[in-house]
Amino acid sequence: MVTFVLGILAFATAFILLLLWKAKFQMKATSKGFPLPPGPRRRLFVGNLLDIPRQKAWHRFAEWKQQFGDMVYVEALGNGILLLNTVELVNEMLQKRWSIYSDRPTFVMVGELMGLDNSIPMLQLGPMWQRQRKIAHSHLSPDAVKKYYSVQEDIISLYLNSLIENPENFDSELRLTAGRVIMSVTYGLPVHTSDDVYISEAEDVMKMIGMAIVPGAFLVDLIPKLKFLPSWLPFHKIQKIGSDGRNRIYTMISRPYEHVKRELANGTALPSFTSDCLRDYFDMHGSDVDADTDHIIRWAAGAMYGAGGESTYATILSFILAMALYPEVQVKAREEIDHVIGFDRLPSISDRSGMPYINATIKEALRWKPALPLSIPRRANQPDYYGEYYLPRGTIVMPNVWAISHDDKSGIPSHRFAPERFLTSHVKETATDPYSYAFGFGRRICPGKYLGDNNLFLLVSGLMATVEISKKRDATGKEMPLDPSFTPGLVSHPEPFNVQIMPRSTRALAVVRERVARINPGSGM
Ligand code: HEM
């Protein structure tokens, strides 16, 4: 016990010395006539730690944009954070200077100890990231995702059907739907059965990662040297938590991957991201994958659930909320759908180009409450200068998507859900296009962008074609208030809320049922 306390004291002292050294280093680095960018006043040792809210910091960051301008620098415990508040500036840094700004911040617990730093979103620039990115890029290109149209349409028609059967489950069914699309596309799992062990296991693991990644959840992320403490020390569970998490993550990504390998060996594998990658290798080399390539494909496929499911769910959940709050948007969206599609079928992806209002509505869904309000942060891998400013190596760089998306340049207040802000027929100057920021930037731009965007189209147009969403009413018929707060994490979505969802007409109901009846029970990709 005494050793343990002494150990902690030694680490605490080392930590304070490290902070002092860092503070001194930065003072020195900025004293050559190149100051750090502007930002709120920093306090000794803690910097701006106390100014940065632990939750939903993007609201405070948006205020700092007003106060300090397009580039804001803050510091927490010696770690610099650079906020980029305009698309132009983000592109200047993350796209033009990609070789400096394409690394990710490191996380000791989830990254190093749980092994998630093998996964594309957390990998640093380098051959491993490049190889995973390359296969993700080629197998999710606009052309490659065409073969997933029908499985997406199947799964989304199942969602619409679930809204007719159990409208009160709109939230949990949406989560399942987003996961089903990913599982079917990534592993070819049949659409009806993909909600079994694979999805529930993935959901559990995502929850564990979500909790472990919250800043401050583990002391080892603040004091990385703690990872070297021997595991036999009493009360010291870092290694154990890390290795349990590592096992759970590896099992979650390996179970469906091994399933595909077995199906390939039996000649029964359906086309999918994973089976295509494995087949490509076989066609090129005439043999099964080597250990290196096995690792690359296993992890590239494994990243899809976490990266693609939650963002789609968050965007559509906010959209459903918006529809209850802004019924006039539903009226216009339906007018367009009725005009273009008629009343005998559901919209399909090939209808998209003829639907300007629906496309503007999707942009608005990406803008109104962005699913990733601070995108996914980057880390400067070397010192840099921007104009008169110095940017130290190791600075965490955050594209301030929330502030970027909340501009009023179209003349329509940014808090309103109004697709018209993107239509030249309605405004003189359209709002900044969310496709320029919602899916990220430069070399790390979201590789699932086209697949994800097709999901958004099918969900938005399918919902508008078949159901009416409104606020709930109390016993006297009065509309109930609807103002949920939003979750604080990397991906932000509304906290649970209630709305009324009713089929638009008996015709719409029949169209959904007829479409679901046409799903081949064994279908998947
Ligand atoms: C509405 C849907 C989606 C949104 C809003 C979204 C948004 C994003 C954003 C903002 C990033 C960070 C990019 C950056 O650092 O600049 C990202 C990364 C990523 N996304 Fe998506 N995404 C969506 C759907 C998907 C889907 C469906 C998949 C996979 C099938 C996917 C896979 C990934 C991966 C693997 C990364 C990491 C890329 C890297 O670090 O190199 N995303 N996404």
Residues whose N, C-alpha, C, O or C-beta is under 5 A from the ligand:
A	BS01	HEM	I120 P121 A303 M304 A307 G308 S311 T312 T315 A371 L372 S375 I376 Y437 A438 F439 G440 F441 R443 R444 I445 C446 P447 G448 K449 L451 G452
